[in-house]
Amino acid sequence: MRTKFVFFVICLLFVGIIARLYYWQVVKGLELKKQAGGQYRSIRLSQAPRGNILASDGSWLAVMRPGWLLFAEPPKLNTDRKEIAKALSKIFVKDEFENKEDYENAIIKETDRINELLNKKGLVWVPLKNKLIAEEKTRIENLDIKGLGFELQEVRFYPEGSSSAHLLGFLGKNDDGKDVGYFGLEGYYDIILSGKSGIVKAEKDLKGGNLLSSQTLEADSVPGADLKTHIDKRMQLAVEKKLKEALEKYDAKAGSVIVMDPKSGAILAMGSYPSYDPAKYSQFDTSLFRNPVISDSFEPGSVFKVIVMASALDAGVIKKDTICDICDKPLKVDKYSIETWNNKYHPNSTMTEVIINSDNVGMSFVAQKLGVNKMYEYLSKFGIGSLTGIDLQGEATPNLRKESSWNVVDLVTASFGQGIAVTPIQMIKAVSAIANDGNMVTPKIVMDGKSSVIEKVISKEASDEITEMMVEAAKNGEAKWTNLKGFSVAGKTGTAQIPIAGHYDPEKTIASFVGFAPAEDPKFVMLVTLKEPQSSPWASETAAPLWYSIAKDLFQIFGIQPEN
């Protein structure tokens, strides 16, 4: 009886062992195989060198330079780990804090982070800090700590610092810790700049070293492509210098400048303030990353008048010498009264005089001649409400309201740039059609060897006529005191009140000036905008002088000589 019981127990144990073996080898076999492979197989990605971003002369706007990953091999460390953490934290944490207490707290936090990494059990290799520069590497080497090592990496470097920040974007990290371009050119061309990572496969021993008997398999990385841009560094630096000075001089909240070749669409310079340093992007408020030139909309005010006037000339509903028979007093439209900006009225004004005087009543006259259908058609042709297609990440556009929703008030207020919104890049693209014989081109930053897309918006005759009117506005309009004698400039000021909570703020304006030169054969078209200038709300006293100040530098760069 006892023998049978023992035999039965042995059988049960045997069945249990068989079942357990089946569980580990069949049910959990695949999972354990993967875990085992992870313990002795090493798969490491080798990062592809990122492409550089170059100015038109081949100089660097963004470039990769050597950097290093600092790692530790805990079993080899010959110094107290807490002391190592303290020493390294003093190298990693920069003394850029406003007060000593914040700096000391940052040191403590970084020391704890490093110490925790060094004391994790079971690790034979642990990364401590990415993208160290040469100076930091030398300071760590001088500590002479056994068990610390370096692995060569690349660091994104922006030689001009915060210059061109909105244009370039920055190189950051995604959720997986990989380098990814954000905003601007870095974001738009991220795949092209990134290239293709390589891969290294090997088998390792218990200490993490490669087994001599194993075969290492490698696939080379493919470097990212360089981008050569149309950006003229001389223009870019001049634009940003003059813009920054203007913000201080006129006490403006923000500002932007775009310089574009109206014939090719090449963006020659683009600057906005306030800005940030792309190499230290994590230290700045994320709201600064948006490029206002392509992402922020505004009501353009009187600079928009040249678009509406050009449309009416092309449609044939007016001529340059057409007389405005309602320009002697305010215009009653529905329950609103349309008035001039300075409450001065000009009876029997010609269309040229309407542009010179920046006459809202005169523009209402033009809009009524044009009508809602034609107005909407031309605004759409000029690209209002549509993306421009510029090769920068982050472009946005305000919608152009459906034609069916427009009424007579919408029609007349749009004629002088109110009740309608544009981005700066849309505005300069539209004006480029006037400067380019009625042909509108797509703005672009990178030289890609392709011709710009050309859209016929208005006739050459209409563009010539509105150009003549803009020349007269530059010479004899409210900003005539800023005009550079001897140079042929076609330009127009714009002062727009800022809409807030369903009404316009009487104290806050956006001042702008758009123009091109030489008027008869434009080498550039430039738009300047200043947000909430405090010294004067008028564009004629802020944006216009800034435009001409930059234009002086552009004339020299282009070799444009004064007439006579």
C-alpha positions as CSV (number, residue, x, y, z in Angstrom):
1,M,0.0,0.0,0.0
2,R,2.8,2.4,0.9
3,T,4.6,1.4,-2.3
4,K,1.6,2.4,-4.4
5,F,1.3,5.7,-2.6
6,V,4.9,6.6,-3.2
7,F,4.6,5.5,-6.8
8,F,1.5,7.7,-7.2
9,V,3.3,10.8,-5.6
10,I,6.3,10.2,-8.0
11,C,3.9,10.1,-10.9
12,L,2.2,13.3,-9.8
13,L,5.6,15.0,-9.4
14,F,6.7,13.7,-12.8
15,V,3.5,15.0,-14.5
16,G,4.0,18.4,-12.6
17,I,7.6,18.6,-13.9
18,I,6.4,17.8,-17.5
19,A,3.7,20.4,-17.2
20,R,6.1,23.0,-15.9
21,L,8.6,22.3,-18.7
22,Y,5.8,22.6,-21.2
23,Y,4.9,25.9,-19.7
24,W,8.4,27.4,-19.9
25,Q,9.4,25.8,-23.2
26,V,6.2,26.1,-25.2
27,V,3.9,28.7,-23.6
28,K,6.6,31.1,-22.5
29,G,9.3,29.9,-24.8
30,L,9.1,32.8,-27.4
31,E,9.0,35.4,-24.6
32,L,12.0,33.9,-22.8
33,K,13.9,33.6,-26.0
34,K,13.5,37.3,-26.7
35,Q,14.6,38.1,-23.1
36,A,17.7,35.9,-23.4
37,G,18.5,37.5,-26.8
38,G,18.3,40.9,-25.1
39,Q,20.8,39.8,-22.5
40,Y,23.5,38.7,-24.8
41,R,22.7,40.5,-28.0
42,S,23.5,44.2,-28.5
43,I,21.7,46.3,-31.1
44,R,22.8,49.9,-31.3
45,L,21.8,52.7,-33.7
46,S,24.6,54.9,-35.1
47,Q,23.2,58.4,-35.6
48,A,23.5,59.8,-39.1
49,P,25.3,63.2,-39.3
50,R,22.7,65.9,-39.7
51,G,22.8,68.2,-42.7
52,N,23.9,71.8,-42.4
53,I,21.8,74.9,-43.3
54,L,23.7,77.4,-45.3
55,A,23.2,81.0,-46.3
56,S,23.3,82.0,-50.0
57,D,27.1,82.5,-49.9
58,G,27.7,79.1,-48.5
59,S,28.4,80.3,-44.9
60,W,26.7,78.4,-42.0
61,L,23.4,79.3,-40.5
62,A,23.2,75.9,-38.6
63,V,26.0,73.3,-38.5
64,M,26.9,70.2,-36.6
65,R,30.0,70.2,-34.5
66,P,31.6,67.6,-32.3
67,G,30.0,66.8,-29.0
68,W,30.3,63.9,-26.5
69,L,28.1,61.5,-24.6
70,L,29.4,61.0,-21.0
71,F,28.8,57.5,-19.7
72,A,29.8,55.6,-16.6
73,E,30.7,51.9,-16.1
74,P,29.7,51.5,-12.4
75,P,31.7,48.3,-11.7
76,K,34.9,50.2,-12.7
77,L,34.3,53.4,-10.6
78,N,37.2,54.0,-8.2
79,T,35.7,57.1,-6.4
80,D,32.8,57.6,-4.1
81,R,29.7,57.9,-6.3
82,K,28.2,60.7,-4.4
83,E,31.5,62.7,-4.8
84,I,31.4,61.9,-8.5
85,A,27.9,63.2,-8.7
86,K,28.8,66.4,-6.9
87,A,31.8,67.1,-9.1
88,L,29.9,66.4,-12.4
89,S,26.8,68.5,-11.4
90,K,29.1,71.6,-11.0
91,I,30.2,71.1,-14.6
92,F,26.7,70.4,-16.0
93,V,24.8,73.2,-14.3
94,K,25.7,76.6,-15.7
95,D,25.8,79.6,-13.4
96,E,23.2,81.6,-15.3
97,F,20.6,81.9,-12.5
98,E,19.3,85.2,-11.2
99,N,20.1,84.4,-7.6
100,K,22.5,82.0,-5.8
101,E,19.7,80.0,-4.2
102,D,18.3,78.9,-7.5
103,Y,21.8,77.9,-8.6
104,E,22.4,75.8,-5.5
105,N,19.0,74.1,-5.8
106,A,19.8,73.2,-9.4
107,I,23.2,71.7,-8.2
108,I,21.4,69.6,-5.6
109,K,18.8,68.4,-8.1
110,E,21.5,67.5,-10.7
111,T,23.6,65.7,-8.0
112,D,20.7,63.6,-7.0
113,R,20.0,62.7,-10.6
114,I,23.5,61.5,-11.3
115,N,23.9,59.7,-8.0
116,E,20.7,57.8,-8.6
117,L,21.9,56.7,-12.1
118,L,25.3,55.6,-10.7
119,N,23.7,53.5,-8.0
120,K,21.1,51.6,-10.1
121,K,21.7,47.9,-9.5
122,G,22.7,45.5,-12.3
123,L,23.9,48.2,-14.7
124,V,27.3,47.9,-16.2
125,W,26.9,50.9,-18.5
126,V,24.9,54.1,-17.9
127,P,24.6,57.4,-19.9
128,L,25.0,60.5,-17.8
129,K,25.0,63.5,-20.1
130,N,24.4,64.1,-23.8
131,K,26.1,66.6,-26.1
132,L,28.9,67.9,-24.0
133,I,31.1,70.5,-25.6
134,A,35.0,70.3,-25.7
135,E,35.5,72.5,-22.7
136,E,33.1,70.4,-20.5
137,K,34.8,67.2,-21.7
138,T,38.3,68.5,-20.8
139,R,37.1,69.5,-17.3
140,I,35.7,66.0,-16.7
141,E,38.9,64.4,-17.9
142,N,40.9,66.5,-15.5
143,L,38.9,64.9,-12.6
144,D,40.7,61.7,-13.5
145,I,37.9,59.4,-12.5
146,K,38.3,55.8,-13.6
147,G,35.0,54.3,-15.0
148,L,33.9,57.4,-16.9
149,G,34.1,57.4,-20.7
150,F,33.0,59.4,-23.7
151,E,31.3,58.6,-26.9
152,L,31.5,61.0,-29.9
153,Q,28.2,62.7,-30.8
154,E,27.3,65.7,-32.8
155,V,25.8,69.0,-31.4
156,R,23.7,71.5,-33.4
157,F,25.4,74.8,-33.5
158,Y,24.0,78.1,-34.6
159,P,27.0,80.4,-35.4
160,E,24.9,83.6,-35.3
161,G,23.2,82.8,-32.0
162,S,19.6,84.0,-32.0
163,S,19.9,85.5,-35.5
164,S,17.4,83.8,-37.9
165,A,15.9,81.8,-35.0
166,H,12.3,81.9,-36.4
167,L,13.6,81.1,-39.8
168,L,15.7,78.1,-38.7
169,G,13.7,76.5,-35.9
170,F,15.7,74.2,-33.6
171,L,16.8,70.7,-33.0
172,G,15.1,69.1,-30.0
173,K,14.1,65.7,-28.7
174,N,11.0,63.6,-29.3
175,D,9.4,61.3,-26.8
176,D,11.9,58.5,-27.6
177,G,14.9,60.8,-27.0
178,K,15.8,61.1,-30.6
179,D,16.9,64.3,-32.3
180,V,14.0,65.9,-34.2
181,G,13.7,69.3,-36.0
182,Y,11.0,71.6,-34.8
183,F,9.6,74.8,-36.5
184,G,11.2,76.7,-39.4
185,L,13.6,74.9,-41.7
186,E,14.7,72.3,-39.1
187,G,11.1,71.1,-38.9
188,Y,10.0,71.4,-42.5
189,Y,13.1,69.6,-43.9
190,D,13.7,67.3,-40.9
191,I,13.7,64.1,-42.9
192,I,16.1,65.5,-45.5
193,L,18.4,66.9,-42.8
194,S,18.3,63.8,-40.6
195,G,19.5,61.2,-43.1
196,K,19.3,57.6,-42.2
197,S,20.6,56.0,-39.0
198,G,23.0,53.0,-39.2
199,I,22.9,49.9,-37.0
200,V,25.5,47.8,-35.2
201,K,24.6,44.3,-34.0
202,A,26.9,42.3,-31.7
203,E,26.9,39.6,-28.9
204,K,28.1,40.6,-25.5
205,D,29.3,38.9,-22.3
206,L,28.1,39.4,-18.7
207,K,30.2,42.5,-18.3
208,G,28.8,44.1,-21.4
209,G,31.9,43.5,-23.6
210,N,31.7,42.1,-27.1
211,L,32.3,38.3,-27.4
212,L,35.4,37.6,-29.4
213,S,33.7,34.7,-31.1
214,S,30.7,36.7,-32.2
215,Q,30.3,38.4,-35.5
216,T,29.6,42.1,-35.5
217,L,27.2,43.3,-38.2
218,E,27.1,46.9,-39.2
219,A,25.0,49.0,-41.6
220,D,26.4,52.4,-42.3
221,S,24.4,55.5,-41.7
222,V,23.5,57.8,-44.5
223,P,24.3,61.5,-43.8
224,G,21.6,64.1,-44.0
225,A,21.7,66.6,-46.9
226,D,22.8,70.2,-46.6
227,L,20.3,72.9,-47.4
228,K,21.5,76.0,-49.2
229,T,19.1,78.9,-48.7
230,H,18.4,82.2,-50.5
231,I,19.1,84.0,-47.2
232,D,21.7,86.8,-47.7
233,K,23.5,87.0,-44.5
234,R,24.4,90.7,-44.9
235,M,20.7,91.5,-45.4
236,Q,19.6,89.2,-42.5
237,L,22.0,90.8,-40.0
238,A,21.0,94.3,-41.2
239,V,17.3,93.5,-40.9
240,E,17.6,92.1,-37.4
241,K,19.9,94.9,-36.2
242,K,17.6,97.7,-37.5
243,L,14.5,95.9,-36.3
244,K,15.8,95.5,-32.8
245,E,16.8,99.2,-32.7
246,A,13.4,100.2,-33.9
247,L,11.6,98.3,-31.2
248,E,13.6,100.2,-28.6
249,K,13.3,103.5,-30.4
250,Y,9.5,103.3,-30.9
251,D,8.9,101.2,-27.7
252,A,7.0,98.6,-29.8
253,K,5.8,95.3,-28.3
254,A,7.0,93.2,-31.3
255,G,7.9,93.5,-34.9
256,S,8.9,91.7,-38.1
257,V,10.6,92.3,-41.5
258,I,10.5,90.3,-44.7
259,V,12.6,90.9,-47.7
260,M,11.7,89.0,-50.9
261,D,12.7,88.9,-54.6
262,P,9.3,89.4,-56.3
263,K,10.4,87.7,-59.5
264,S,11.6,84.4,-58.1
265,G,9.9,84.3,-54.6
266,A,13.3,83.9,-52.9
267,I,13.2,85.1,-49.3
268,L,16.4,87.1,-48.9
269,A,15.9,88.0,-45.2
270,M,13.3,87.4,-42.5
271,G,13.4,88.6,-38.9
272,S,11.1,88.9,-35.9
273,Y,11.4,90.1,-32.3
274,P,11.1,89.1,-29.6
275,S,13.1,86.0,-30.4
276,Y,15.0,83.1,-28.8
277,D,18.3,81.2,-29.0
278,P,17.8,77.9,-30.9
279,A,20.8,76.4,-29.2
280,K,19.2,77.0,-25.8
281,Y,15.5,76.7,-26.8
282,S,14.6,74.9,-23.5
283,Q,15.3,78.1,-21.5
284,F,12.7,80.1,-23.4
285,D,9.0,80.4,-23.3
286,T,7.4,78.1,-26.0
287,S,5.3,81.0,-27.3
288,L,8.4,82.5,-28.8
289,F,8.9,79.5,-31.1
290,R,6.1,80.5,-33.5
291,N,7.3,82.5,-36.4
292,P,4.9,85.6,-36.5
293,V,5.7,86.1,-40.2
294,I,4.0,82.9,-41.2
295,S,1.8,82.0,-38.1
296,D,0.3,85.3,-36.8
297,S,-2.5,87.2,-38.5
298,F,-3.4,90.9,-38.3
299,E,-5.8,93.3,-39.9
300,P,-3.5,95.0,-42.4
301,G,-5.1,98.4,-42.6
302,S,-4.1,100.8,-45.4
303,V,-1.4,98.6,-46.9
304,F,-4.3,96.5,-48.1
305,K,-5.6,99.4,-50.2
306,V,-3.1,98.7,-53.0
307,I,-4.5,95.1,-53.4
308,V,-8.1,96.3,-53.7
309,M,-7.2,99.2,-56.0
310,A,-5.1,96.9,-58.2
311,S,-8.1,94.5,-58.4
312,A,-10.5,97.4,-59.5
313,L,-8.0,98.6,-62.1
314,D,-7.7,95.1,-63.5
315,A,-11.5,94.6,-63.5
316,G,-11.9,97.8,-65.4
317,V,-14.4,99.3,-63.1
318,I,-12.2,102.4,-62.5
319,K,-9.2,104.1,-64.0
320,K,-6.3,106.1,-62.5
321,D,-8.1,109.3,-63.2
322,T,-11.6,108.2,-62.2
323,I,-13.2,110.8,-59.9
324,C,-14.5,109.9,-56.5
325,D,-17.8,111.8,-56.3
326,I,-18.5,110.8,-52.6
327,C,-15.1,111.9,-51.1
328,D,-16.3,115.3,-49.8
329,K,-17.7,113.9,-46.5
330,P,-18.1,110.8,-44.3
331,L,-19.9,107.9,-46.0
332,K,-23.0,106.4,-44.4
333,V,-23.1,102.6,-44.8
334,D,-25.9,100.8,-43.0
335,K,-25.7,102.1,-39.4
336,Y,-22.0,102.9,-39.7
337,S,-20.1,106.1,-40.8
338,I,-17.0,105.7,-42.8
339,E,-14.5,108.5,-42.1
340,T,-11.0,109.3,-43.2
341,W,-8.1,108.7,-40.9
342,N,-7.5,112.4,-40.2
343,N,-11.1,113.6,-40.7
344,K,-10.0,115.6,-43.7
345,Y,-11.9,115.2,-46.9
346,H,-10.9,115.6,-50.5
347,P,-13.8,116.3,-53.0
348,N,-13.4,115.0,-56.5
349,S,-10.3,113.0,-55.8
350,T,-8.7,110.9,-58.5
351,M,-7.9,107.3,-57.7
352,T,-4.2,108.2,-57.5
353,E,-5.1,110.9,-54.9
354,V,-7.2,108.3,-53.0
355,I,-4.0,106.2,-52.6
356,I,-1.8,109.3,-51.8
357,N,-4.2,110.5,-49.2
358,S,-5.0,106.9,-47.9
359,D,-8.6,107.9,-48.2
360,N,-11.1,105.4,-46.6
361,V,-14.1,107.0,-48.2
362,G,-12.3,106.8,-51.6
363,M,-11.6,103.2,-51.1
364,S,-15.2,102.6,-50.2
365,F,-16.1,104.1,-53.5
366,V,-13.7,101.7,-55.2
367,A,-15.2,98.7,-53.3
368,Q,-18.7,99.6,-54.3
369,K,-17.6,99.8,-58.0
370,L,-16.0,96.4,-57.7
371,G,-18.8,94.7,-55.8
372,V,-18.8,91.7,-53.5
373,N,-18.4,89.0,-56.2
374,K,-15.4,90.7,-57.9
375,M,-13.9,91.7,-54.6
376,Y,-14.0,88.1,-53.3
377,E,-12.7,86.7,-56.6
378,Y,-9.7,89.0,-56.6
379,L,-8.8,88.5,-52.9
380,S,-8.9,84.7,-53.5
381,K,-6.6,85.2,-56.6
382,F,-4.2,87.2,-54.5
383,G,-4.0,84.3,-52.0
384,I,-5.9,85.9,-49.2
385,G,-7.2,83.1,-47.0
386,S,-4.8,80.5,-48.4
387,L,-1.5,79.1,-47.4
388,T,1.4,80.6,-49.4
389,G,3.3,77.3,-49.6
390,I,6.5,78.7,-48.1
391,D,8.9,75.9,-47.0
392,L,8.8,76.6,-43.3
393,Q,7.1,74.5,-40.6
394,G,4.2,76.2,-38.8
395,E,2.5,78.2,-41.5
396,A,-1.1,79.1,-40.7
397,T,-3.8,81.2,-42.3
398,P,-6.9,83.0,-41.2
399,N,-9.9,82.0,-43.2
400,L,-11.5,84.3,-45.8
401,R,-15.2,84.3,-44.9
402,K,-17.5,82.6,-47.3
403,E,-18.7,85.0,-50.1
404,S,-22.4,84.4,-49.2
405,S,-21.8,85.9,-45.7
406,W,-20.5,89.2,-47.0
407,N,-22.6,92.3,-46.8
408,V,-22.1,95.9,-47.9
409,V,-20.3,96.8,-44.6
410,D,-17.9,93.9,-45.1
411,L,-17.3,95.1,-48.6
412,V,-16.3,98.7,-47.8
413,T,-14.3,97.9,-44.6
414,A,-12.3,95.3,-46.4
415,S,-11.3,97.9,-49.0
416,F,-9.2,99.7,-46.4
417,G,-8.0,96.6,-44.6
418,Q,-10.4,96.2,-41.7
419,G,-12.6,93.2,-41.0
420,I,-10.2,91.0,-42.9
421,A,-7.0,89.3,-41.7
422,V,-3.8,88.2,-43.3
423,T,-0.4,86.9,-42.3
424,P,2.7,89.0,-43.2
425,I,3.9,86.3,-45.6
426,Q,0.5,86.4,-47.4
427,M,0.7,90.2,-47.6
428,I,4.1,90.3,-49.2
429,K,3.3,87.5,-51.6
430,A,0.2,89.5,-52.8
431,V,2.2,92.7,-53.2
432,S,4.9,90.8,-55.1
433,A,2.3,90.3,-57.9
434,I,2.1,94.1,-58.3
435,A,5.9,94.3,-58.4
436,N,6.2,91.4,-60.9
437,D,3.9,92.6,-63.7
438,G,0.9,91.0,-62.2
439,N,2.5,87.6,-61.7
440,M,2.5,86.1,-58.2
441,V,5.2,83.6,-57.1
442,T,5.5,81.2,-54.2
443,P,7.9,82.4,-51.5
444,K,10.7,80.0,-50.7
445,I,13.7,79.8,-48.5
446,V,15.8,76.9,-49.9
447,M,17.4,76.8,-53.3
448,D,15.9,73.6,-54.8
449,G,16.7,74.2,-58.5
450,K,13.1,74.5,-59.4
451,S,11.3,77.4,-60.9
452,S,8.7,79.1,-58.7
453,V,5.0,78.5,-59.4
454,I,3.7,81.6,-61.2
455,E,0.0,82.6,-61.0
456,K,-1.3,85.4,-63.2
457,V,-3.3,87.6,-60.8
458,I,-3.7,90.9,-62.7
459,S,-2.6,92.3,-66.0
460,K,0.7,94.1,-66.6
461,E,-1.2,97.2,-67.4
462,A,-3.0,97.1,-64.0
463,S,0.2,96.4,-62.2
464,D,2.0,99.3,-63.9
465,E,-0.9,101.7,-63.0
466,I,-1.0,100.7,-59.3
467,T,2.8,100.9,-59.2
468,E,2.7,104.5,-60.5
469,M,0.1,105.3,-57.8
470,M,2.3,103.7,-55.1
471,V,5.3,105.8,-56.3
472,E,3.2,108.9,-55.9
473,A,2.1,107.8,-52.4
474,A,5.7,107.3,-51.4
475,K,6.7,110.7,-52.7
476,N,3.6,112.7,-51.6
477,G,1.8,110.6,-48.9
478,E,1.9,111.0,-45.2
479,A,5.3,109.3,-45.0
480,K,6.9,111.5,-47.7
481,W,9.4,112.9,-45.2
482,T,11.0,109.5,-45.0
483,N,11.3,109.1,-48.8
484,L,14.9,108.7,-50.1
485,K,15.4,111.3,-52.8
486,G,16.8,110.0,-56.0
487,F,15.5,106.5,-55.5
488,S,12.4,105.2,-57.1
489,V,10.3,103.5,-54.4
490,A,6.7,102.3,-54.7
491,G,5.3,102.1,-51.2
492,K,2.3,102.3,-48.9
493,T,1.8,102.8,-45.2
494,G,-0.7,101.1,-43.0
495,T,-2.0,101.9,-39.5
496,A,-4.5,99.4,-38.3
497,Q,-6.3,99.4,-34.9
498,I,-6.2,96.1,-33.1
499,P,-9.6,94.4,-32.7
500,I,-10.3,93.2,-29.2
501,A,-13.6,91.8,-27.7
502,G,-15.7,92.9,-30.6
503,H,-14.4,96.4,-31.0
504,Y,-11.2,98.3,-31.9
505,D,-8.8,99.4,-29.3
506,P,-8.2,103.2,-30.0
507,E,-4.8,103.1,-28.2
508,K,-3.2,100.1,-29.8
509,T,-2.2,99.8,-33.5
510,I,-0.1,97.7,-35.8
511,A,2.0,100.0,-38.0
512,S,3.2,98.7,-41.4
513,F,4.9,99.7,-44.6
514,V,5.1,97.7,-47.7
515,G,7.1,98.7,-50.8
516,F,9.5,97.7,-53.6
517,A,12.4,99.2,-55.4
518,P,13.5,100.3,-57.9
519,A,9.8,100.7,-58.9
520,E,10.4,100.2,-62.6
521,D,12.5,97.0,-62.1
522,P,12.2,95.8,-58.5
523,K,15.1,93.9,-57.0
524,F,13.2,93.5,-53.7
525,V,9.9,93.9,-52.0
526,M,9.9,94.5,-48.3
527,L,7.2,94.5,-45.6
528,V,7.8,96.0,-42.1
529,T,5.3,95.6,-39.2
530,L,5.5,97.0,-35.7
531,K,3.0,95.9,-33.0
532,E,1.8,98.6,-30.6
533,P,4.5,101.2,-31.0
534,Q,4.2,103.6,-28.1
535,S,6.1,106.6,-29.4
536,S,3.5,107.1,-32.1
537,P,0.6,105.0,-33.4
538,W,1.2,106.1,-37.0
539,A,3.0,104.0,-39.5
540,S,4.3,107.2,-41.2
541,E,6.3,107.9,-38.0
542,T,7.4,104.4,-37.1
543,A,7.2,101.6,-39.8
544,A,8.0,103.9,-42.7
545,P,11.3,105.2,-41.3
546,L,12.3,101.7,-40.4
547,W,11.6,100.5,-43.9
548,Y,13.7,103.2,-45.5
549,S,16.5,102.7,-42.9
550,I,16.8,99.1,-44.0
551,A,16.3,100.0,-47.7
552,K,19.5,102.1,-47.5
553,D,21.5,99.0,-46.7
554,L,19.7,97.0,-49.4
555,F,20.5,99.6,-52.0
556,Q,24.2,99.3,-51.2
557,I,24.0,95.5,-51.3
558,F,22.2,95.4,-54.6
559,G,24.3,98.2,-56.0
560,I,21.3,100.4,-56.7
561,Q,22.4,103.9,-57.5
562,P,20.2,107.0,-57.2
563,E,18.8,108.4,-60.4
564,N,20.5,111.5,-62.0
